[in-house]
Amino acid sequence: MKPIPFKHFIPGILWFILVLVLICLPGQDVPKIDAWSDFLESIHFDKMVHAGMFGVMALLFCMPYYKTDLSLTEKNNRFIWVGLLACIWGLTTECIQLYVPGRSFDLWDWAADSFGVGVGLLFMKRFKRV
């Protein structure tokens, strides 16, 4: 297999940085929509955002491997590694938030991050026919 060009990982890296910036925003800087806040809280919108951010990250980091001539087993192994690393990143972001004013560690946010990673990996397997 020839090496995957770095440029193929740029979308994932940019998304990774965006997630870092968003989780480092102090709590008071996170936009709130007063008219919708009760509704959004009732449907756990925050958890959906976490799942979406980490699902997209998993997809963006899996795509370069999908486009290679790796065997199905090798691709699946890379996808598993991407998933594990993304879940570790989710836990790391929660730990970082312990030091961000107005933010805190939330185990349920990490669960949502990990769920999103799982959905992203399932999407790759199911819809990309890997």
KAZI-V435301 format. One record per residue. N is the residue number from 1. RES is the residue in one letter. PSI is psi in degrees with one decimal (NA if undefined). Layout:
<<N & RES & PSI> <N & RES & PSI>>
//
This chain:
<<1 & M & 132.9> <2 & K & 153.2> <3 & P & 147.7> <4 & I & 126.1> <5 & P & 141.4> <6 & F & -37.4> <7 & K & -23.2> <8 & H & -20.2> <9 & F & -5.9> <10 & I & -44.3> <11 & P & -42.0> <12 & G & -40.8> <13 & I & -42.8> <14 & L & -40.7> <15 & W & -41.8> <16 & F & -46.3> <17 & I & -41.5> <18 & L & -44.4> <19 & V & -44.2> <20 & L & -45.8> <21 & V & -44.8> <22 & L & -40.1> <23 & I & -17.0> <24 & C & -2.7> <25 & L & 130.2> <26 & P & 150.1> <27 & G & -39.2> <28 & Q & -17.1> <29 & D & -8.2> <30 & V & 122.9> <31 & P & 138.3> <32 & K & 138.7> <33 & I & 97.7> <34 & D & -42.0> <35 & A & -27.7> <36 & W & -7.0> <37 & S & -41.6> <38 & D & -43.2> <39 & F & -47.7> <40 & L & -37.2> <41 & E & -37.2> <42 & S & -27.7> <43 & I & 10.5> <44 & H & 46.5> <45 & F & -36.0> <46 & D & -40.7> <47 & K & -35.5> <48 & M & -38.0> <49 & V & -45.3> <50 & H & -48.3> <51 & A & -42.1> <52 & G & -45.5> <53 & M & -43.7> <54 & F & -28.0> <55 & G & -43.2> <56 & V & -40.9> <57 & M & -44.4> <58 & A & -44.1> <59 & L & -46.2> <60 & L & -33.1> <61 & F & -19.6> <62 & C & -30.8> <63 & M & -44.4> <64 & P & -33.5> <65 & Y & -34.7> <66 & Y & -37.1> <67 & K & 7.5> <68 & T & 176.9> <69 & D & 20.1> <70 & L & 152.2> <71 & S & 164.0> <72 & L & -42.5> <73 & T & -44.0> <74 & E & -40.9> <75 & K & -45.9> <76 & N & -39.0> <77 & N & -42.1> <78 & R & -41.1> <79 & F & -40.4> <80 & I & -42.5> <81 & W & -42.4> <82 & V & -45.0> <83 & G & -46.0> <84 & L & -44.7> <85 & L & -37.1> <86 & A & -38.2> <87 & C & -39.1> <88 & I & -39.1> <89 & W & -39.1> <90 & G & -44.1> <91 & L & -39.8> <92 & T & -41.0> <93 & T & -36.5> <94 & E & -39.0> <95 & C & -39.8> <96 & I & -38.3> <97 & Q & -15.0> <98 & L & -24.0> <99 & Y & 6.1> <100 & V & 124.6> <101 & P & 132.8> <102 & G & 5.4> <103 & R & 163.8> <104 & S & 166.2> <105 & F & 130.5> <106 & D & 112.1> <107 & L & -32.3> <108 & W & -31.5> <109 & D & -41.5> <110 & W & -38.8> <111 & A & -40.9> <112 & A & -40.2> <113 & D & -49.1> <114 & S & -38.2> <115 & F & -44.6> <116 & G & -40.8> <117 & V & -46.5> <118 & G & -42.7> <119 & V & -41.4> <120 & G & -43.2> <121 & L & -39.6> <122 & L & -38.4> <123 & F & -45.2> <124 & M & -45.8> <125 & K & -45.9> <126 & R & -50.4> <127 & F & -18.6> <128 & K & 3.7> <129 & R & 47.0> <130 & V & NA>>
//
